[in-house]
Amino acid sequence: MRPLLVAFALLLCTAALGSEEDFQRFLNASVRLYENLEYERALEQVRNAKKQAVTPDQQAQAALYEGIMLSDLNKPDEARAAFKEALLLKPDAVIPIKVSPKVSKDFEDTRVAAQKELAPLLAKQAEEKGKREEAARADAAAKAEFERQKAELEVRAKEIARLEAERKKAESDAQAAKAKESLAEEQRRRAEADAMAKELDRLKTERQQLEAKLAKAKDTPVVTVTTPDPNLVDPVTVTTPVVVGTKPTPVWPFVFLGAGAVAGGIGGYFGIMSQESITSARSEPFQLVANQHLRDATNNATIANVLFGVAGAMGLGALISGIAWAVTPADAPPPPSAVSEVTP
């Protein structure tokens, strides 16, 4: 379908070009015949040219030549009709060639009559032209106003985009600052946890040292010393006993209880920090910071649970140590040692 339309358009263009060439050829032939005073043949050719006319200007030009030739052929009515046709098509038309005064007068008389006849139409055309010009001016003003509003909207859009970018940057900076603060708080808590772990290690070391001392004291034997009295005749035995048969004061239950109390207190502190982190996460509008608070809460809860477990183990150790001390019998007195006799 499209190739057919293109071919038809080309055909129309070719036909239009051919008609314009034919019109000009017939019109030139008519002018040469008129100049040779062959009015009949000139009229025939100008009518052939009129048939090939396409545009209003061509039709007005052909009608104007036709009127000139009819006037020279002494056909005034037909001549005036041709002049009128030319002037109706082109009100400002003028005679293109030199003619007799009689032909000029007939043409001007016809122009006056045509102008009177065309006056209402010309007035209407002028009015329509004024309306078109007014509409064009209104359209131009509306277009200018539209362009102004468009430019203003573009400026506002750029300003909104700039403000939105600044808002996003401020939110990002706030989130980064909060994340940095959370990281610093986490590092502080880790440092506290490390310090507490070192304190627990120190307590364990002291416990091990105390256990070693107790074991060493338990393995030390009781020594009996006999001294002679030189003022006596019979040998006198003097024995310096070491108190045995009594239980020492229990130490381990107190060590376990102290360590358990320390671990429980630290665990309670981390438990409170975990609850505070959960509360902060619930009230935090930014998801990134809220996730950081939740991670802090998880870490603190883990540390608290470990410390609570240590406290429970220490309490169990204190209980077992106390039971063991209670069921352990007192040490039996050792057998009498050798006596040194002194003879005066």
Order of alpha helices (4+ residues) and beta strands (2+ residues): alpha-alpha-alpha-alpha-alpha-alpha-alpha
